[in-house]
């Protein structure tokens, strides 16, 4: 059975961020260049063609895409008010509650098309019963389909279906979201306006194997707050100190850039950047542009310790004549050992520069002093009774994307449960006797610190590869590399789509494969510990469960090689078992149309880590996204939880997905390589 993808409308497009929502003109001399405030909003666009235009503008869209029965599309985006206003001419607006689904009209007689029901399932959450149906029509995306269901208790209903296409390929029809139903559905009939019809029994979802039983008094719930990288590392070290016979701490070899930036100041069309990092002396520098107050004076630059004074040139009347280009050249000649001056973006430098008061250069970083600015050492906690490579290895790694605050908590909660229940719970003891577990709570500590202390929507790391034209201070929230687009299989550099060459894009792949230490660290683990056969990349917040292939080439939508039928069946069977464990906590069900290969259920993600682990190392590489949508019975809509939900919700997500991660370790304990 093949699952149909849930948000095909954006998949072949490169999603980028705006140029940090900075002012359209250079900042006034000496004024602090601040990016606009952004927020996570749901926007509505009229159709797929409009969505493509929105993406082309560089809007930072998330994975939570919801086509509506009326043909419009709702998608979550990280935008400022100014960016949202700029999209209004395209027909984009903040989304209200979606219109209630209407029962389709009786179809007119026409030549019958062929209908195949690919999957029809029901699931039960804490909010009731829900129906999900996926089908294809021989008429393709132009077909108008509806799904009529009837329940065991006699209840019935009809729900419209919507078509999905991706990169020109028709992937089928499904319900726009799982539909709430009054009773457990038993049969579904899909009817086409083209005359086709098909019927199928509705099966239960996920209906996987139940989690291992644990003894009464099994201990869990060890997290009390969101944790920045420093606290995560201390937790790893503390667990090792407490359980030295069951753990090792592995210091991964590649140091990150560090939570640090060069200090900057902007003087109209002149941007000045320190050669030293702000934390290493750049923040101590200051510069001023002064009017000499006399006639016929030349442009001069003097350096007095850490003070740079630019005395602007004047003409015979005493008017200032120094242009931005002249000031840039003079600063680089006279203070080039301390700073580098560049033009503001595409400014031609011909405008006359105004005087500016003494302005301190700044790296604009707001974390307290106890947050290290030095390159970071990423830690992995190795857990197991036999850590000698003789047991099946499991890798769990989180926070490739910095803004996903819940994901490290999933790994920490998992580690705590495994270690603190080992001595008393037979099921846990079996896991540690039969597996070799590697846990990396934060792959991207620099970006995570920036998300915690500076810009909560930071997705990328803190390595700035932008040229001077894109490196003024107001662009700083858009710098960095998307770590999960920086791997070496199915990458942007191999011709696959879903990553960007634009350094300001949210999906910027970097200057080359493995250019970033964060991606090299993950692959170092796979290369060094060849017993690793299972991996889970923990993300948020879309409620997906995915595996390779994760990328395709645009021409012909050619994906990376698909797993064999037997491998695909194992991926799906394992996913259903893991999802069963997640649902057992509080009834959160991962939707069936969001379970499957990345290219089927989400989009092409060129250069993602799961693909490299699978194709180069033979590791069953999964991704789950914590934080499935929550059904709001008052509005009868599904609502997203966001990257940083209130901790009460984030805490619950961490507990349930830790149960899923432990279920994956259970699969590894039973795994026997062919």
C-alpha positions in Angstrom: 0.0 0.0 0.0 1.4 3.4 -0.8 0.5 6.4 1.3 -0.3 9.7 -0.4 1.6 12.7 0.7 -0.2 15.2 2.9 1.2 18.6 1.6 2.3 18.0 -1.9 1.6 21.5 -3.0 5.0 23.0 -2.0 7.3 20.1 -2.2 9.3 20.9 -5.3 9.8 24.5 -4.3 12.7 26.1 -2.5 11.5 27.8 0.7 13.6 30.8 1.7 13.5 33.5 4.2 13.1 37.2 3.5 16.2 39.3 3.8 15.7 39.4 7.6 12.8 41.8 7.2 15.3 44.7 7.3 14.6 48.3 6.3 14.2 49.0 2.6 16.7 51.8 2.9 20.0 52.0 4.9 19.6 52.8 8.6 20.2 56.3 9.7 23.7 57.0 10.7 24.5 55.4 14.1 20.9 53.9 14.4 20.8 50.3 15.6 19.9 48.1 12.7 17.2 45.8 14.1 15.3 43.1 12.2 11.5 43.3 12.2 9.7 41.2 14.8 8.4 37.9 13.4 5.8 35.5 14.6 4.3 32.1 13.6 1.0 32.8 11.8 -1.3 30.7 9.6 -1.9 32.3 6.2 -4.4 31.5 3.5 -3.6 31.6 -0.2 -6.1 31.1 -3.0 -4.5 28.2 -4.8 -1.4 26.3 -5.6 -0.2 28.8 -8.2 -0.3 31.5 -5.7 1.5 29.4 -3.1 4.3 29.0 -5.6 4.5 32.8 -6.0 4.6 33.1 -2.2 7.5 30.7 -2.0 9.3 32.6 -4.7 9.2 35.7 -2.6 11.3 34.0 0.1 8.7 33.5 2.7 9.7 31.2 5.6 7.0 28.5 5.4 6.8 25.6 7.7 5.8 22.0 6.9 2.3 22.4 8.2 0.4 22.8 4.9 -3.4 22.2 4.8 -5.3 22.3 1.5 -8.9 23.2 2.0 -12.0 21.8 0.3 -12.7 25.1 -1.5 -9.3 24.9 -3.2 -7.5 27.4 -1.0 -4.4 26.4 1.0 -3.5 27.2 4.6 0.1 27.1 5.7 2.0 28.2 8.8 4.7 30.7 8.2 7.2 32.7 10.1 6.5 36.3 9.1 6.6 39.9 10.3 3.7 42.2 9.9 5.6 44.0 7.1 6.2 40.8 5.2 2.6 39.8 5.6 1.5 43.1 4.2 3.9 42.7 1.2 2.2 39.4 0.4 -1.3 40.9 0.4 -1.3 41.8 -3.4 -0.9 38.1 -4.1 -4.2 37.4 -2.3 -2.5 36.2 0.9 -4.2 36.9 4.2 -4.2 35.6 7.8 -6.3 32.5 7.9 -9.5 32.3 9.9 -11.3 29.1 10.7 -11.8 27.0 7.6 -15.3 26.9 6.2 -17.4 23.9 7.2 -17.1 21.0 4.8 -20.3 20.8 2.7 -21.7 17.5 1.6 -20.9 17.2 -2.1 -23.8 17.5 -4.6 -24.9 14.4 -6.4 -22.5 13.9 -9.3 -23.8 14.3 -12.8 -23.8 11.2 -15.1 -20.5 11.0 -17.0 -18.1 8.4 -18.4 -17.0 6.3 -15.4 -13.4 6.7 -14.3 -11.5 4.0 -12.4 -11.3 4.5 -8.6 -8.8 2.7 -6.4 -9.0 3.1 -2.6 -5.4 3.1 -1.5 -6.1 3.2 2.2 -9.1 3.7 4.4 -8.6 3.8 8.2 -10.1 5.0 11.4 -8.3 6.0 14.5 -9.4 7.0 18.0 -7.8 9.8 20.0 -8.8 11.4 23.3 -11.2 13.5 21.2 -13.1 10.8 19.5 -13.1 8.8 16.2 -11.6 10.1 13.0 -11.6 8.8 9.4 -8.8 9.0 6.8 -9.2 8.0 3.2 -6.8 8.0 0.3 -7.8 7.1 -3.2 -6.7 7.6 -6.9 -8.8 8.2 -10.0 -7.8 7.3 -13.5 -9.0 10.9 -14.4 -6.2 12.3 -12.3 -6.3 15.5 -10.3 -9.3 16.9 -12.3 -11.6 14.2 -10.8 -14.0 15.3 -8.1 -14.2 12.6 -5.4 -16.1 12.2 -2.2 -16.0 9.6 0.6 -19.2 8.3 2.2 -18.8 6.2 5.3 -21.1 4.3 7.6 -20.4 3.2 11.1 -21.1 0.1 13.1 -23.8 1.8 15.1 -25.6 3.1 12.0 -24.2 6.6 11.8 -23.0 7.8 8.4 -21.7 10.8 6.5 -20.0 12.1 3.4 -16.7 14.1 3.2 -15.2 15.8 0.1 -11.7 14.7 -1.0 -9.0 16.9 -2.4 -6.4 16.1 -5.1 -2.6 16.3 -4.4 0.0 17.0 -7.0 3.7 17.4 -6.6 6.2 18.6 -9.3 3.5 17.9 -11.8 2.8 14.4 -10.6 -0.6 13.4 -9.4 -0.4 11.5 -6.1 -4.1 10.9 -5.5 -7.0 12.3 -3.5 -7.5 12.3 0.3 -9.5 14.1 2.9 -8.0 17.5 3.6 -7.6 16.5 7.2 -8.9 13.4 9.1 -12.6 13.8 9.5 -14.3 13.6 12.9 -17.1 10.9 12.8 -19.8 10.0 15.3 -19.1 6.3 15.3 -16.3 3.9 14.5 -16.6 3.6 10.7 -16.8 0.2 9.1 -17.2 0.8 5.4 -16.3 3.6 3.0 -17.5 4.3 -0.5 -15.5 6.7 -2.7 -17.6 8.2 -5.5 -16.4 10.3 -8.5 -18.3 12.9 -10.4 -16.9 11.0 -13.4 -19.0 8.0 -12.5 -16.4 5.8 -10.9 -17.0 4.2 -7.5 -15.1 1.9 -5.1 -15.8 0.4 -1.7 -13.5 -0.8 1.1 -13.6 -1.9 4.7 -12.2 0.7 7.1 -9.3 -0.7 9.1 -7.9 0.5 12.4 -4.8 2.8 12.6 -2.0 2.5 13.6 -2.8 -1.1 14.8 0.8 -1.9 15.5 2.4 -4.1 18.1 1.7 -3.0 21.6 4.6 -1.7 23.7 6.4 -4.1 26.0 4.8 -4.3 29.4 6.6 -2.5 32.3 6.3 -3.3 35.9 4.1 -1.3 38.3 6.1 1.6 39.5 8.0 2.1 36.2 9.6 5.5 36.5 9.2 8.2 34.0 8.7 12.0 33.7 12.2 13.4 34.4 11.9 16.7 32.6 10.7 20.0 34.2 11.6 22.7 31.7 12.9 23.5 28.3 16.7 23.2 28.4 19.3 25.1 26.4 22.5 23.3 25.2 24.5 23.9 28.3 21.9 22.3 30.6 21.5 19.4 28.1 25.3 18.7 28.3 25.3 18.9 32.1 22.4 16.4 32.1 24.4 14.0 29.9 27.5 14.3 32.1 25.4 13.8 35.3 23.8 10.6 34.0 27.2 9.3 33.1 28.5 10.1 36.6 25.5 8.3 38.2 25.5 5.3 35.9 29.2 4.8 34.9 28.7 1.0 34.3 26.0 1.6 31.8 27.1 4.7 29.9 30.0 6.4 28.1 30.1 10.1 27.1 31.4 10.5 23.5 32.8 13.9 22.6 32.2 14.2 18.9 35.2 15.3 17.0 34.0 18.4 15.1 33.8 21.6 17.0 31.0 23.9 15.9 31.4 27.6 15.0 30.4 28.6 18.5 27.7 31.0 19.7 29.6 34.0 18.4 29.5 36.6 15.7 31.7 39.4 14.5 30.8 42.8 15.9 29.1 45.3 13.6 27.8 48.8 13.2 26.0 50.5 10.4 26.4 54.1 9.3 23.9 54.7 6.6 25.3 52.9 3.5 28.5 51.9 5.3 28.6 48.6 7.3 31.6 48.0 9.5 32.5 44.5 10.7 35.2 43.6 13.2 37.9 41.1 12.2 37.7 39.6 15.7 34.6 38.0 17.0 32.6 40.2 19.3 33.5 38.1 22.3 37.2 38.3 21.4 37.5 42.0 21.3 35.2 43.1 18.5 32.6 44.4 20.9 35.2 46.7 22.4 35.6 48.7 19.2 33.8 51.9 18.5 33.6 54.3 15.5 32.4 57.8 14.9 32.0 59.9 11.7 32.8 63.6 12.5 32.3 66.8 10.8 35.7 68.6 11.0 33.8 72.0 11.2 36.2 73.6 8.8 36.5 74.2 5.0 38.6 72.2 2.6 39.4 69.3 4.9 40.5 65.9 3.6 39.0 62.6 4.5 41.0 61.1 7.4 40.8 58.0 9.5 42.6 57.8 12.8 42.8 54.9 15.3 43.3 55.6 19.0 43.4 52.2 20.7 39.9 50.8 20.1 38.4 54.0 18.9 38.2 54.7 15.1 37.5 58.3 14.1 36.5 59.2 10.6 36.9 62.9 9.9 34.8 63.5 6.8 36.0 65.6 3.9 34.6 69.1 3.3 34.5 71.5 0.3 35.4 75.1 0.2 32.1 76.1 1.8 32.6 73.6 4.6 29.9 71.1 3.3 30.7 67.4 3.8 31.6 65.7 0.5 32.7 62.2 1.5 30.7 59.5 -0.2 30.1 56.0 1.3 32.5 54.5 -1.2 35.2 56.9 -0.2 34.6 56.3 3.6 34.7 52.5 3.0 38.1 52.8 1.2 39.5 55.1 3.9 38.4 52.9 6.8 39.8 49.8 5.2 43.1 51.6 4.5 43.4 53.3 7.9 41.7 50.7 10.3 42.0 47.5 8.3 43.7 45.7 11.1 40.6 46.1 13.2 37.6 46.2 10.9 36.4 45.7 7.4 34.0 48.2 5.8 31.6 47.2 3.1 28.6 48.8 1.3 25.1 48.3 2.5 23.7 45.5 0.3 23.6 46.8 -3.3 24.2 50.4 -2.5 26.5 52.0 -5.1 28.3 54.0 -2.5 27.8 57.4 -4.3 25.7 59.0 -1.6 27.3 61.5 0.8 27.8 60.2 4.3 26.3 62.0 7.3 28.2 62.5 10.6 27.4 59.9 13.2 28.1 59.8 17.0 30.4 57.4 18.6 28.9 54.0 18.0 29.9 50.8 19.8 30.3 47.8 17.5 28.2 44.8 18.7 27.8 41.2 17.9 24.1 41.7 19.1 24.2 38.4 21.1 22.0 38.5 24.2 22.8 35.3 26.1 24.2 35.8 29.6 28.0 35.7 30.1 27.9 32.1 31.4 26.8 30.9 27.9 30.1 30.1 26.2 31.0 31.9 23.0 33.7 29.3 22.2 33.3 26.6 19.6 31.1 23.9 21.1 31.8 20.2 21.6 28.7 18.1 20.8 28.2 15.2 23.2 26.7 11.8 22.7 25.6 9.6 25.6 26.2 5.9 24.9 23.9 3.6 26.9 24.0 -0.2 27.1 25.2 -3.1 29.2 27.5 -4.2 26.4 29.0 -1.2 24.6 31.5 -3.1 22.6 29.9 -3.1 19.2 28.4 -6.6 19.6 24.8 -5.4 20.0 22.5 -3.7 17.5 23.2 0.0 17.6 20.5 2.7 17.8 21.1 6.4 17.2 18.7 9.1 18.4 19.6 12.6 17.6 17.7 15.9 18.0 17.6 19.6 17.3 19.2 19.8 13.9 16.8 22.7 13.7 17.5 25.1 16.5 13.9 26.3 17.1 12.6 22.8 17.9 12.8 23.0 21.7 10.8 19.9 22.6 13.0 17.5 20.6 16.0 17.4 23.0 13.6 16.7 25.9 12.5 13.5 24.0 16.0 12.2 24.0 16.8 13.2 27.7 13.5 11.6 28.9 14.4 8.4 27.0 17.9 8.3 28.5 16.5 8.8 32.0 13.9 6.1 31.7 16.4 3.6 30.4 19.0 4.1 33.1 16.7 4.6 36.1 14.5 1.6 35.3 17.3 -0.8 34.3 17.8 -2.3 37.8 14.2 -3.1 38.5 12.2 -3.4 35.2 12.8 -6.6 33.2 11.6 -5.0 29.9 14.1 -2.1 30.3 16.9 -4.5 31.3 16.3 -6.5 28.1 16.7 -3.4 26.0 20.0 -2.4 27.5 21.3 -6.0 27.4 20.4 -6.3 23.7 21.1 -2.9 22.2 23.8 -0.2 22.1 22.2 3.2 22.2 23.7 6.5 21.1 21.8 9.7 22.2 22.7 13.2 20.9 20.3 15.7 22.6 21.4 18.7 20.5 23.2 18.4 17.1 23.1 22.2 16.7 24.0 23.8 20.0 25.0 27.2 18.5 21.7 27.7 16.7 19.8 26.4 19.8 21.5 29.1 22.0 20.6 31.7 19.4 17.0 30.5 19.4 16.8 30.6 23.2 18.4 34.0 23.8 18.1 36.0 20.6 15.6 34.9 17.9 13.3 32.1 18.8 12.5 31.1 15.2 16.2 30.4 14.4 16.2 27.2 12.3 19.9 27.0 11.2 23.3 27.0 12.8 25.4 30.1 13.3 28.0 29.8 10.5 27.6 32.8 8.3 28.6 32.1 4.7 26.9 35.2 3.3 28.9 37.7 1.3 29.1 41.3 2.4 26.0 42.3 0.4 23.9 40.0 2.6 25.8 40.4 5.8 24.6 43.7 7.3 23.4 43.5 10.9 19.7 43.6 10.1 20.1 40.4 8.1 21.5 38.5 11.1 18.4 36.4 11.8 18.7 34.8 8.4 22.3 33.7 8.6 23.4 30.1 9.0 23.1 26.7 7.3 20.2 24.3 7.5 22.0 21.3 9.0 19.4 18.9 7.7 20.1 20.0 4.1 23.9 19.7 4.4 24.4 15.9 4.0 25.9 14.2 1.0 23.1 11.9 -0.5 20.4 13.3 -2.7 21.8 16.8 -2.1 21.3 20.1 -3.8 24.7 19.7 -5.3 23.6 16.3 -6.8 20.7 18.1 -8.5 17.9 17.3 -6.0 15.3 19.8 -4.9 14.2 21.0 -1.5 17.2 23.0 -0.4 18.5 26.4 -1.4 21.8 27.9 -2.6 20.7 31.3 -1.1 22.6 31.9 2.1 19.5 33.7 3.6 17.1 30.9 2.9 15.7 28.8 5.7 16.8 25.7 3.8 20.3 27.0 2.8 22.4 23.9 2.1 25.7 25.5 2.8 28.6 26.0 0.3 29.0 22.2 -0.1 28.1 18.8 1.3 29.3 18.3 4.9 30.6 21.9 5.0 29.2 22.1 8.6 30.7 20.3 11.6 27.1 19.5 12.8 26.5 17.2 9.9 30.0 15.8 10.0 29.5 14.8 13.6 26.3 12.7 12.8 28.1 10.9 10.0 31.2 10.3 12.1 29.0 8.3 14.5 27.6 6.2 11.7 31.1 5.7 10.2 32.8 4.9 13.5 30.1 2.7 15.1 29.1 0.4 12.3 26.8 -1.6 14.6 24.3 1.2 14.3 21.4 -0.1 12.3 18.5 2.1 13.5 18.3 5.9 13.7 15.7 8.4 14.7 16.0 12.1 13.8 13.7 13.9 16.2 12.0 17.0 14.7 8.9 19.1 15.4 6.1 20.2 15.0 4.1 18.6 12.2 3.2 15.2 13.5 4.9 13.3 10.7 6.6 9.9 10.7 8.9 9.4 7.7 11.7 7.4 6.1 13.7 7.4 2.9 13.6 8.3 0.1 13.6 11.9 1.1 14.5 13.7 -2.1 13.9 13.8 -5.8 15.1 15.6 -8.9 12.7 18.1 -10.4 12.9 16.8 -14.0 10.5 13.8 -14.0 10.3 13.8 -10.2 12.9 11.1 -10.0 13.3 10.1 -6.4 16.3 8.4 -4.8 15.9 4.6 -5.1 13.0 3.3 -3.2 13.5 0.6 -0.6 12.6 -2.9 -1.7 9.0 -4.1 -1.0 10.3 -6.1 2.0 12.3 -3.1 3.3 9.3 -0.8 2.8 7.1 -3.2 4.6 9.5 -3.2 7.5 9.7 0.5 7.6 5.9 0.7 7.7 5.4 -2.1 10.2 8.0 -0.6 12.5 6.4 2.9 12.2 3.0 1.5 13.2 4.6 -0.1 16.3 6.3 3.1 17.3 3.2 5.1 16.6 1.2 2.7 18.8 3.6 3.5 21.7 3.2 7.2 21.2 -0.6 6.9 21.1 -0.6 4.8 24.3 0.5 7.8 26.3 -2.4 10.2 25.8 -4.1 9.2 22.6 -2.0 11.2 20.1 -2.2 9.5 16.8 0.2 10.2 13.9 -2.1 10.6 10.8 -1.8 7.8 8.3 -1.3 10.3 5.4 1.6 11.7 7.3 3.3 8.3 7.7 5.5 7.1 4.9 8.5 8.0 2.8 9.4 11.7 3.0 8.8 12.3 -0.7 5.3 10.7 -0.4 4.0 12.5 2.7 6.0 15.8 3.0 8.3 17.1 0.3 11.7 16.7 -1.3 14.3 17.5 1.3 17.6 17.5 -0.5 20.6 16.6 1.6 18.8 15.3 4.7 20.5 13.1 7.2 18.2 10.0 7.1 18.9 9.6 3.4 22.6 9.5 3.9 22.3 7.1 6.8 20.1 4.7 4.8 21.8 4.8 1.4 25.5 5.0 2.5 25.4 3.0 5.8 22.3 0.8 5.5 20.8 2.3 8.7 17.0 2.3 9.0 16.7 6.0 9.3 13.4 7.5 10.5 12.2 11.0 11.2 9.4 11.8 13.5 8.0 15.2 14.1 6.6 15.6 17.6 3.5 17.7 18.2 0.7 16.4 16.0 -2.2 18.8 15.5 -4.7 19.0 18.3 -8.4 18.8 17.5 -10.4 21.7 18.8 -14.0 20.6 19.3 -15.2 24.2 19.8 -14.0 25.3 16.3 -14.0 21.8 14.9 -10.6 22.4 13.4 -7.1 20.9 13.8 -4.7 23.4 15.4 -0.9 23.3 15.2 1.1 23.3 18.5 4.1 25.4 17.2 7.9 25.0 17.7 7.8 26.1 21.3 4.4 25.3 22.8 3.7 26.2 26.4 5.8 23.9 28.5 2.7 22.0 29.8 2.1 20.9 26.2 5.8 20.5 25.3 6.2 18.3 28.4 3.4 16.0 27.3 4.9 15.7 23.8 8.3 14.8 25.2 6.8 12.0 27.3 4.8 10.4 24.5 7.5 10.6 21.9 10.0 9.2 24.4 7.7 6.2 24.6 7.9 6.0 20.8 11.7 6.2 20.9 11.9 3.4 23.4 9.6 1.3 21.2 12.1 1.8 18.4 14.9 0.5 20.7 12.6 -2.5 21.3 12.5 -3.1 17.6 16.3 -3.0 17.5 16.5 -5.5 20.4 14.5 -8.0 18.3 16.3 -7.2 15.0 18.2 -9.9 13.2 20.1 -8.7 10.1 19.4 -10.8 7.0 
